[in-house]
C-alpha cells in the first residue's frame, strides 16, 4: 500500500470483497491489477462530485509567530500599506525608472506570454467535457464490384446500397456520394476530464503568480542597480574631493622641499597617497558602468550612458544615495503566504499535480463512450439528400484496460510521488522566504547602526586631517602624520558611503523578500488608467490561503 498524501482523503486498498460490493451497488469501476493500488471507494467517488482521486487541501506551511527582533521599534508588525514600496525613498528618478521598466521590460513580456499560453491550455482542456470528436464529412468515389463477389444485383443492392441498372455488367465503376456528421463522446464518468480542468486552472493561477513574482524581481532589481549606481557615484565624488586635498598637500610638500623645510620622503609620500586615490576612480567607474548597463537592460533599451537621465542626485552638494526611513513595515511571518507570489505559485503547482492523481486513477476503470453517425449515402447526387438515402448509427461502447501489467497502478504511484515532491518544495519555499526576510531585516538594522558610527568617525577624521595639515604647514608635525590622517579620512568616508548604500540595499531586499510590488498590477486595473504593461495579463488571482487544515492520517 502506498503512503497517504497528507492532504488527500484516505484511500482504500481494493480487494475481492470490494469488487463484489461495487458490482452489487451497481458501480462498474473495478481495479484489475497484479500489484494493487490505493484508490478511492464508492462513497469517496460520490463525495468528490463523482470524481476519483484525492480531495485537495492546501498543505500546511511552517511559519514562525514573529520575526527575530520583532521588539525593535524600527520593525513594524503591520504590513506595508502601499504597493509601491520604492516610494519610501522619495526619489523621483527611481519612480520614473520603475514605471519605465514596468512598461518596457522584455523578460516581463516573456513571462506574460506564458500566462496567455496557460489560459489557452485551460480552454483546450475544458473542451474535452463536450463530445471529443465532432466531424462533418463528405465525399465522392467510384466503386467497381467484382463478378466473383456478388452474382446478382439484388444481393449487391442489399449489401452495399448500390442499385445496379438493368443490363449493366459487373466490373464497371459506379458513383458513390456520401455526406454526414460523426460524433464520439467519452462520458466523464470518473472525472478524468474534470480533474484535468482542475489541473489546468491551477496551472493558470500559477502562471499569473509567476508573472507577479517577475514583477517583484524586476522592481527590486531596478531599485538595487539604481542604488549601486548612486553609491558608486558618491564614492567617486569622495575620491575626487580627497584627490583635490591631496594635490594641495603635495604642492605644499614640494614647496617646503624647495626651501629645505621638508625632505624628499615627504614629497614621495604625498605623491603615493595621491596616486592611490586616483587609482580607485577607474575601478569605481567600472562598478558604476555595470549598474548603468544592467539598468538599460531592465528598462528594455540597448546599453547607453544614463548619466544625463539620472543626473547628479537629489541635490547638488549632498549625497546622491537615496535617503531611507528609519523603520521597515515587515508585517508578520504568516503574511508571506499571501504576499509572496512565488509561494502562492508553489502551492498552485501542488494543486495542479494533485489533480493529476485523479486523472491517472481514472484509467483503472472502464471508459464509457457514445459514438454516432448521421448522414446520407447514394449513387446519385440528385437523390443524396432524399429520405431514402438517410443512414445513421448509434454505438455505445466501453474501453477497459485489463492486462496492463501494473502500468496504470504505478502511474498513480508516480503522480502521488510527484505531488509529495511539490509539497516538500512548497514548504521549503516558505522556509526560504522567511530566511530571506530575516537576513535582510538584520542587514537593514545593523547597517544603519554601522552608518551612524561611521558618520561620527568621518567627522572626526575630517577635523583631524584639517588640524594635521595646518600643523604640518607650521612645521610642528612630520608629514607621516598627515599621510596617516589622509589615509584614514578617505577610508572612513568611503566606508560611510558603502554603509549608506547597504542601508538602502538591505531595505530593498526586505521588500523583495516580503513580496512587495506586484500589487501595482491590480491598482492599474482598478484605476482603469493607461496600463503600463504592454501585455494583457489575466486578472484571475490564486485564492489567498485559508488557515491551514490539519493533515489527515490513516
Secondary structure, 3 states (H helix, E strand, C coil): CCCCCCCCCCCEECCHHHHHHHHHHCCCCCCCCCCCCEECCHHHHHHCCCCCCCCCCCCCCCCCCCCCCCCCCCEECCECCCCCHHHHHCCHHHHHHHHHHHHHCHHHHHHHHHHHHHHHHHHHHHHHHCCCEEEEEEEEEEEECCCCCCCCHHHHHHHHCCCCCCCCCCCCEEEEEEEEEEEEEECCCCCHHHHHHHHHHHHHHHHHHHHHHHHHHHHHHHHHHHHHHHHHHHHHHHHHHHHHHHHHHHHHHHHHHHHCCCCHHHHHHHHHHHHHHHHHHHHHHHHHHHHHHHHHHHCCCCCCCCHHHHCCCCCCCCCCCCCCCCCEEECCHHHHHHHCHHHHHHHHHHHHHHHHHHHHHHCCCCEEEEEEEEEEEECCHHHCCCHHHEEEEEEEEEECCCCCCCHHHHHHHHHHHHHHHHHHHHHHHHHHHHHHHHHHHHHHHHHHHHHHHHHHHHHHHHHHHHHHHHHHHHCCCCHHHHHHHHHHHHHHHHHHHHHHHHHHHHHHHHHHHCCCCCHHHHHHHHHCCCCCCCCCCCCCCCCCCCCCCCCCCC
